[in-house]
Amino acid sequence: MSIQMQPGRRKHVTTPGLGCLLVAGAVFGYLEIFTKGIDRLPDKPCSGAVDRETAARALPSARSAEERGKLRRGRGSYFFACYVRSSGGSVISGEVQPGDASPNSWRESYASDGKVSEVAAGDLKALTLEDSSAVYVPCTPPGRKPGEAQQTYVLTVDARIIGETRVQGDELRQVLADFAYQLARHTYRAVDCQESRTFPKELPRLPAT
């Protein structure tokens, strides 16, 4: 005698599987729509200055994100600003401008801001605090002569993050240092600093705190 499966029983067996697929699809759709905003930015935000992955390491997932980078130039002067902002209100940003400072005077200007970690690649210096970073690079801009500086003509970067972050502690400090370094490297080339310089792919890794 053959046994026939009742139609109602087959429906009962397959429905849970279909339900799981629907839930999985809904979750995937939610992630694509509401958490992948940063991934939709250009590969090189801020007019090509920084890597999108660097900003994504720092900022939490968000529905949308925006970025902007602008360079302003004058005779012997310049100013570059960059930000990446998520719809959740978190921002990683930085500014680059000319300065006249020795490594010591530059370093001392941050001494009162908290515990500082520092790395160097030759005469290029980078330091970080809890939620900010700074970079120092000797740079004589067009229209200036090195001997005119009271100390040393330099390009300086100040970068920070505001709001919720994806990472914390040493990892966040490293991300900020990488972000500031990318801004320095981009601006150095854009403003035609007179010194010939080869930039390493990345900074030395910061020491653990």
Backbone as CSV, one residue per row, in Angstrom:
resi,resn,N_x,N_y,N_z,CA_x,CA_y,CA_z,C_x,C_y,C_z
1,MET,0.854,-1.184,0.000,0.000,0.000,0.000,0.894,1.240,0.000
2,SER,0.664,2.158,-0.926,1.446,3.407,-0.989,0.861,4.414,-0.033
3,ILE,1.756,5.242,0.488,1.337,6.276,1.433,1.441,7.624,0.757
4,GLN,0.388,8.384,0.771,0.353,9.710,0.142,0.547,10.771,1.223
5,MET,1.496,11.717,0.964,1.671,12.829,1.906,0.566,13.831,1.679
6,GLN,-0.054,14.239,2.734,-1.147,15.183,2.610,-0.603,16.559,2.238
7,PRO,-1.314,17.246,1.346,-0.868,18.578,0.901,-0.592,19.511,2.064
8,GLY,-1.445,19.484,3.067,-1.275,20.393,4.192,0.028,20.144,4.932
9,ARG,0.462,18.891,4.998,1.699,18.579,5.698,2.907,19.113,4.941
10,ARG,2.920,19.020,3.611,4.031,19.553,2.812,4.142,21.061,3.031
11,LYS,3.038,21.730,3.054,3.040,23.167,3.271,3.627,23.492,4.633
12,HIS,3.293,22.667,5.616,3.783,22.894,6.971,5.304,22.703,7.040
13,VAL,5.846,21.787,6.247,7.274,21.503,6.264,8.061,22.615,5.598
14,THR,7.577,23.159,4.479,8.357,24.111,3.704,8.218,25.546,4.182
15,THR,7.174,25.874,4.865,6.948,27.270,5.259,8.047,27.840,6.148
16,PRO,8.526,27.111,7.180,9.600,27.681,7.992,10.844,28.030,7.184
17,GLY,11.220,27.188,6.221,12.381,27.490,5.391,12.183,28.764,4.597
18,LEU,11.002,28.924,4.039,10.700,30.125,3.289,10.738,31.348,4.190
19,GLY,10.238,31.163,5.410,10.247,32.271,6.356,11.658,32.709,6.687
20,CYS,12.581,31.747,6.862,13.973,32.088,7.153,14.604,32.871,6.013
21,LEU,14.285,32.441,4.780,14.819,33.155,3.625,14.306,34.583,3.574
22,LEU,13.037,34.756,3.885,12.465,36.102,3.871,13.113,36.988,4.931
23,VAL,13.329,36.426,6.114,13.973,37.190,7.188,15.397,37.553,6.803
24,ALA,16.124,36.571,6.253,17.503,36.833,5.846,17.552,37.914,4.775
25,GLY,16.626,37.842,3.836,16.582,38.858,2.787,16.275,40.227,3.347
26,ALA,15.386,40.273,4.317,15.032,41.551,4.925,16.219,42.143,5.675
27,VAL,16.954,41.276,6.405,18.125,41.749,7.136,19.188,42.257,6.175
28,PHE,19.437,41.494,5.104,20.439,41.898,4.126,20.031,43.221,3.480
29,GLY,18.758,43.349,3.144,18.285,44.591,2.554,18.445,45.758,3.498
30,TYR,18.183,45.522,4.775,18.347,46.587,5.772,19.805,47.029,5.836
31,LEU,20.724,46.048,5.862,22.138,46.387,5.930,22.585,47.180,4.718
32,GLU,22.104,46.768,3.536,22.490,47.462,2.323,21.966,48.892,2.298
33,ILE,20.751,49.094,2.774,20.118,50.406,2.692,20.532,51.317,3.830
34,PHE,20.634,50.768,5.028,20.771,51.607,6.203,22.165,51.626,6.838
35,THR,23.096,50.776,6.424,24.397,50.756,7.094,25.589,50.872,6.152
36,LYS,25.374,50.987,4.859,26.482,50.965,3.916,26.765,52.325,3.287
37,GLY,26.353,53.398,3.952,26.521,54.725,3.376,27.960,55.083,3.071
38,ILE,28.884,54.764,3.982,30.286,55.117,3.776,30.873,54.364,2.588
39,ASP,30.420,53.128,2.374,30.926,52.331,1.264,30.538,52.908,-0.094
40,ARG,29.580,53.805,-0.128,29.144,54.395,-1.390,29.902,55.679,-1.723
41,LEU,30.783,56.101,-0.850,31.614,57.268,-1.141,32.652,56.906,-2.207
42,PRO,33.287,57.898,-2.826,34.384,57.604,-3.767,35.507,56.841,-3.078
43,ASP,36.284,56.095,-3.851,37.412,55.368,-3.284,38.396,56.308,-2.598
44,LYS,38.518,57.537,-3.146,39.436,58.542,-2.612,38.658,59.821,-2.316
45,PRO,38.023,59.915,-1.156,37.268,61.126,-0.822,38.178,62.350,-0.691
46,CYS,37.533,63.512,-0.583,38.248,64.784,-0.388,39.205,65.064,-1.540
47,SER,38.664,65.015,-2.748,39.435,65.319,-3.959,40.643,64.407,-4.118
48,GLY,40.505,63.161,-3.666,41.578,62.193,-3.818,42.590,62.192,-2.692
49,ALA,42.318,62.918,-1.600,43.310,63.081,-0.541,43.456,61.865,0.352
50,VAL,42.369,61.193,0.677,42.413,60.116,1.671,41.791,58.838,1.114
51,ASP,42.047,57.735,1.778,41.454,56.463,1.398,40.104,56.293,2.097
52,ARG,39.106,55.878,1.341,37.789,55.650,1.938,37.869,54.633,3.071
53,GLU,38.709,53.609,2.915,38.815,52.573,3.941,39.290,53.152,5.271
54,THR,40.117,54.197,5.215,40.599,54.814,6.451,39.441,55.457,7.202
55,ALA,38.605,56.205,6.480,37.434,56.807,7.116,36.479,55.737,7.618
56,ALA,36.311,54.656,6.842,35.393,53.586,7.238,35.879,52.858,8.486
57,ARG,37.184,52.812,8.714,37.709,52.197,9.937,37.346,53.010,11.169
58,ALA,37.170,54.315,10.984,36.921,55.191,12.125,35.444,55.417,12.393
59,LEU,34.642,55.530,11.330,33.246,55.925,11.481,32.334,54.706,11.593
60,PRO,31.295,54.787,12.413,30.347,53.671,12.519,29.483,53.566,11.272
61,SER,28.841,52.428,11.084,27.943,52.227,9.952,26.839,53.273,9.977
62,ALA,26.398,53.681,8.796,25.365,54.711,8.714,24.611,54.557,7.412
63,ARG,23.419,55.124,7.374,22.586,55.039,6.181,23.203,55.777,5.007
64,SER,23.832,56.919,5.283,24.439,57.705,4.218,25.666,58.422,4.772
65,ALA,26.472,58.958,3.876,27.660,59.697,4.267,27.973,60.713,3.183
66,GLU,28.686,61.744,3.553,29.106,62.760,2.591,30.548,63.148,2.857
67,GLU,31.199,63.692,1.835,32.590,64.095,1.973,32.853,65.344,1.151
68,ARG,33.885,66.065,1.564,34.283,67.240,0.795,35.729,67.576,1.104
69,GLY,36.459,67.956,0.078,37.826,68.425,0.251,38.074,69.601,-0.662
70,LYS,38.672,70.655,-0.136,38.902,71.849,-0.936,40.242,72.475,-0.595
71,LEU,40.998,72.822,-1.633,42.291,73.481,-1.484,42.168,74.941,-1.908
72,ARG,42.626,75.823,-1.055,42.696,77.250,-1.377,44.158,77.655,-1.389
73,ARG,44.563,78.359,-2.439,45.966,78.728,-2.597,46.100,80.226,-2.797
74,GLY,47.187,80.766,-2.262,47.575,82.142,-2.494,49.073,82.178,-2.683
75,ARG,49.640,83.373,-2.836,51.083,83.479,-3.029,51.799,83.049,-1.749
76,GLY,52.499,81.945,-1.819,53.244,81.450,-0.676,52.380,80.922,0.443
77,SER,51.085,80.712,0.185,50.195,80.249,1.235,49.202,79.246,0.656
78,TYR,48.557,78.491,1.542,47.567,77.499,1.120,46.777,77.047,2.334
79,PHE,45.641,76.445,2.076,44.815,75.866,3.142,43.973,74.768,2.512
80,PHE,44.072,73.562,3.064,43.291,72.437,2.566,42.452,71.890,3.704
81,ALA,41.166,71.690,3.449,40.263,71.141,4.463,39.540,69.938,3.893
82,CYS,39.302,68.946,4.745,38.655,67.701,4.328,37.773,67.206,5.452
83,TYR,36.602,66.683,5.092,35.785,66.001,6.096,35.025,64.852,5.463
84,VAL,34.762,63.837,6.266,33.856,62.745,5.912,32.854,62.657,7.051
85,ARG,31.582,62.796,6.743,30.534,62.850,7.757,29.498,61.771,7.498
86,SER,29.117,61.049,8.556,28.075,60.034,8.432,26.735,60.618,8.836
87,SER,25.653,59.980,8.380,24.313,60.457,8.713,24.020,60.338,10.205
88,GLY,24.809,59.550,10.928,24.636,59.435,12.362,25.262,60.572,13.148
89,GLY,25.955,61.479,12.458,26.535,62.639,13.112,28.012,62.529,13.435
90,SER,28.642,61.403,13.137,30.081,61.263,13.365,30.852,61.891,12.208
91,VAL,31.975,62.534,12.533,32.773,63.236,11.527,34.249,62.980,11.778
92,ILE,34.981,62.673,10.716,36.435,62.687,10.757,36.875,63.781,9.799
93,SER,37.738,64.678,10.268,38.079,65.845,9.461,39.502,66.286,9.749
94,GLY,40.024,67.134,8.873,41.369,67.654,9.069,41.614,68.888,8.237
95,GLU,42.596,69.672,8.674,43.008,70.870,7.954,44.529,70.864,7.793
96,VAL,44.983,71.361,6.650,46.409,71.450,6.355,46.731,72.904,6.037
97,GLN,47.809,73.432,6.627,48.189,74.816,6.374,49.684,74.997,6.574
98,PRO,50.254,76.094,6.075,51.682,76.333,6.252,51.985,76.819,7.654
99,GLY,53.219,76.601,8.080,53.657,77.067,9.380,55.134,77.382,9.371
100,ASP,55.625,77.873,10.487,57.047,78.180,10.673,57.399,77.687,12.070
101,ALA,57.953,76.482,12.154,58.175,75.874,13.468,59.272,74.831,13.392
102,SER,59.977,74.659,14.478,60.910,73.548,14.618,60.130,72.342,15.122
103,PRO,60.690,71.137,15.007,59.986,69.983,15.570,59.656,70.158,17.050
104,ASN,60.582,70.734,17.808,60.338,70.887,19.245,59.216,71.878,19.534
105,SER,59.214,73.025,18.853,58.161,74.007,19.120,56.803,73.481,18.665
106,TRP,56.796,72.723,17.560,55.538,72.111,17.098,55.047,71.098,18.122
107,ARG,55.945,70.258,18.605,55.582,69.222,19.576,55.091,69.843,20.882
108,GLU,55.759,70.881,21.322,55.394,71.513,22.587,54.019,72.154,22.546
109,SER,53.555,72.509,21.355,52.236,73.140,21.255,51.109,72.162,21.593
110,TYR,51.411,70.863,21.645,50.409,69.852,21.985,50.641,69.248,23.372
111,ALA,51.680,69.713,24.065,52.090,69.062,25.312,51.020,69.107,26.385
112,SER,50.186,70.137,26.388,49.184,70.287,27.444,47.863,69.599,27.111
113,ASP,47.776,68.938,25.950,46.508,68.363,25.503,46.278,66.929,25.972
114,GLY,47.240,66.351,26.664,47.066,64.981,27.138,48.250,64.112,26.751
115,LYS,48.093,62.811,26.954,49.157,61.870,26.648,49.375,61.762,25.147
116,VAL,50.625,61.944,24.724,50.961,62.004,23.304,51.766,60.777,22.900
117,SER,51.406,60.178,21.749,52.212,59.137,21.117,52.789,59.710,19.834
118,GLU,54.055,59.410,19.544,54.704,60.016,18.372,55.481,58.974,17.576
119,VAL,55.471,59.147,16.255,56.302,58.362,15.346,56.920,59.313,14.334
120,ALA,57.951,58.841,13.641,58.626,59.683,12.656,59.084,58.844,11.480
121,ALA,59.135,59.488,10.319,59.735,58.912,9.117,60.709,59.960,8.598
122,GLY,61.957,59.902,9.057,62.917,60.959,8.762,62.503,62.243,9.481
123,ASP,62.425,63.343,8.729,62.033,64.617,9.343,60.520,64.830,9.325
124,LEU,59.773,63.835,8.900,58.312,63.883,8.975,57.890,63.322,10.330
125,LYS,57.100,64.097,11.066,56.682,63.703,12.405,55.159,63.579,12.463
126,ALA,54.683,62.649,13.270,53.242,62.510,13.504,53.019,62.195,14.971
127,LEU,52.031,62.839,15.557,51.683,62.541,16.939,50.178,62.392,17.069
128,THR,49.758,61.660,18.088,48.337,61.454,18.314,48.008,61.644,19.781
129,LEU,46.766,62.074,20.007,46.186,62.112,21.335,44.989,61.171,21.320
130,GLU,44.091,61.308,22.250,42.991,60.356,22.360,42.078,60.375,21.140
131,ASP,41.702,61.565,20.660,40.774,61.647,19.534,41.223,62.648,18.478
132,SER,42.545,62.868,18.373,43.076,63.789,17.370,44.490,63.380,16.996
133,SER,44.966,63.955,15.901,46.307,63.646,15.416,46.874,64.864,14.713
134,ALA,48.196,64.933,14.635,48.859,66.047,13.964,50.078,65.524,13.208
135,VAL,50.401,66.204,12.114,51.558,65.828,11.296,52.374,67.082,10.994
136,TYR,53.685,66.919,10.946,54.650,67.987,10.695,55.546,67.549,9.545
137,VAL,55.613,68.358,8.473,56.466,68.036,7.332,57.159,69.317,6.863
138,PRO,58.496,69.369,6.843,59.161,70.532,6.273,58.701,70.772,4.833
139,CYS,58.351,72.012,4.524,57.803,72.342,3.201,57.972,73.831,2.958
140,THR,58.811,74.173,2.000,58.945,75.565,1.577,58.040,75.773,0.372
141,PRO,56.970,76.553,0.525,56.029,76.712,-0.585,56.602,77.606,-1.681
142,PRO,56.049,77.533,-2.881,56.488,78.419,-3.966,56.408,79.878,-3.533
143,GLY,57.381,80.667,-3.970,57.390,82.083,-3.629,58.113,82.405,-2.340
144,ARG,58.589,81.368,-1.630,59.320,81.570,-0.383,60.745,81.024,-0.523
145,LYS,61.642,81.528,0.323,62.994,81.013,0.381,63.217,80.392,1.756
146,PRO,63.836,79.210,1.829,64.002,78.545,3.119,64.638,79.430,4.179
147,GLY,65.616,80.260,3.795,66.306,81.096,4.762,65.447,82.198,5.347
148,GLU,64.281,82.454,4.773,63.402,83.491,5.300,62.643,83.040,6.546
149,ALA,62.576,81.735,6.787,61.839,81.217,7.940,62.566,81.528,9.233
150,GLN,61.814,81.882,10.263,62.415,82.094,11.572,62.944,80.773,12.129
151,GLN,62.199,79.690,11.882,62.651,78.359,12.287,62.737,77.469,11.044
152,THR,61.615,76.845,10.654,61.565,76.017,9.442,60.189,76.143,8.823
153,TYR,60.152,76.373,7.514,58.859,76.353,6.833,58.331,74.920,6.834
154,VAL,57.100,74.765,7.274,56.532,73.429,7.374,55.083,73.421,6.896
155,LEU,54.643,72.233,6.607,53.229,71.946,6.360,52.737,71.225,7.610
156,THR,51.645,71.704,8.179,51.120,71.073,9.390,49.688,70.598,9.159
157,VAL,49.353,69.492,9.783,48.017,68.908,9.690,47.455,68.745,11.093
158,ASP,46.200,69.091,11.249,45.463,68.775,12.476,44.208,68.028,12.071
159,ALA,44.028,66.836,12.628,42.872,66.001,12.305,42.233,65.521,13.588
160,ARG,40.924,65.294,13.521,40.213,64.820,14.705,38.962,64.050,14.300
161,ILE,38.354,63.384,15.283,37.081,62.719,15.050,36.104,63.180,16.124
162,ILE,34.869,63.400,15.705,33.816,63.862,16.604,32.654,62.891,16.516
163,GLY,32.068,62.559,17.657,30.915,61.669,17.680,31.299,60.230,17.937
164,GLU,30.370,59.342,17.668,30.587,57.910,17.885,31.648,57.380,16.935
165,THR,32.454,56.435,17.407,33.507,55.855,16.571,33.347,54.341,16.491
166,ARG,33.869,53.774,15.405,33.821,52.320,15.231,34.849,51.625,16.126
167,VAL,36.000,52.258,16.305,37.073,51.685,17.113,37.465,52.687,18.192
168,GLN,38.220,52.209,19.170,38.661,53.064,20.265,40.128,52.789,20.583
169,GLY,40.650,53.579,21.516,41.985,53.340,22.033,43.079,53.441,20.987
170,ASP,44.040,52.524,21.049,45.190,52.563,20.154,44.774,52.452,18.690
171,GLU,43.752,51.664,18.416,43.326,51.501,17.026,42.773,52.803,16.468
172,LEU,42.017,53.550,17.275,41.499,54.836,16.829,42.638,55.823,16.609
173,ARG,43.610,55.848,17.499,44.749,56.748,17.324,45.500,56.436,16.033
174,GLN,45.627,55.150,15.712,46.316,54.783,14.478,45.535,55.246,13.246
175,VAL,44.229,55.089,13.274,43.400,55.542,12.158,43.554,57.053,11.961
176,LEU,43.527,57.805,13.051,43.663,59.254,12.961,45.037,59.651,12.416
177,ALA,46.073,58.952,12.849,47.410,59.231,12.326,47.479,58.943,10.830
178,ASP,46.888,57.837,10.390,46.877,57.495,8.967,46.105,58.549,8.163
179,PHE,44.974,58.985,8.693,44.156,60.004,8.023,44.943,61.304,7.885
180,ALA,45.576,61.756,8.964,46.349,62.992,8.923,47.531,62.867,7.960
181,TYR,48.180,61.716,7.956,49.315,61.503,7.053,48.877,61.556,5.600
182,GLN,47.750,60.953,5.275,47.257,61.001,3.898,46.946,62.431,3.466
183,LEU,46.404,63.230,4.380,46.166,64.639,4.068,47.479,65.373,3.811
184,ALA,48.484,65.100,4.634,49.784,65.755,4.464,50.411,65.394,3.118
185,ARG,50.406,64.127,2.784,51.024,63.663,1.536,50.334,64.272,0.324
186,HIS,49.000,64.290,0.344,48.242,64.853,-0.770,48.517,66.348,-0.930
187,THR,48.471,67.088,0.170,48.630,68.536,0.094,50.055,68.914,-0.274
188,TYR,51.029,68.183,0.231,52.433,68.449,-0.099,52.639,68.440,-1.609
189,ARG,52.052,67.467,-2.260,52.187,67.369,-3.714,51.362,68.430,-4.424
190,ALA,50.191,68.737,-3.883,49.291,69.682,-4.545,49.821,71.106,-4.509
191,VAL,50.544,71.479,-3.456,51.020,72.867,-3.330,52.452,73.039,-3.816
192,ASP,53.056,71.980,-4.348,54.390,72.060,-4.939,55.450,72.551,-3.963
193,CYS,55.541,71.899,-2.819,56.623,72.213,-1.885,57.964,72.087,-2.606
194,GLN,58.903,72.974,-2.302,60.150,73.028,-3.058,61.072,71.844,-2.770
195,GLU,60.992,71.282,-1.584,61.853,70.153,-1.241,61.421,68.905,-2.020
196,SER,62.408,68.129,-2.441,62.117,66.851,-3.090,61.960,65.794,-2.003
197,ARG,60.838,65.067,-2.027,60.560,64.123,-0.954,59.864,62.882,-1.500
198,THR,60.276,61.736,-1.015,59.588,60.484,-1.299,58.831,60.058,-0.051
199,PHE,57.531,59.966,-0.168,56.707,59.589,0.976,56.597,58.066,1.075
200,PRO,56.772,57.517,2.271,56.510,56.079,2.431,55.022,55.797,2.238
201,LYS,54.700,54.552,1.953,53.300,54.174,1.749,52.461,54.496,2.966
202,GLU,53.025,54.302,4.146,52.313,54.602,5.378,53.313,54.971,6.465
203,LEU,52.804,55.540,7.537,53.635,55.866,8.687,54.054,54.593,9.427
204,PRO,55.140,54.663,10.188,55.416,53.578,11.139,54.225,53.446,12.086
205,ARG,53.974,52.243,12.534,52.839,52.007,13.435,53.117,52.625,14.808
206,LEU,52.108,53.187,15.395,52.233,53.808,16.693,52.524,52.770,17.778
207,PRO,53.291,53.153,18.801,53.504,52.220,19.918,52.236,52.057,20.727
208,ALA,52.067,50.922,21.329,50.902,50.693,22.181,50.996,51.565,23.428
209,THR,49.860,52.051,23.868,49.858,52.905,25.060,49.446,52.100,26.296
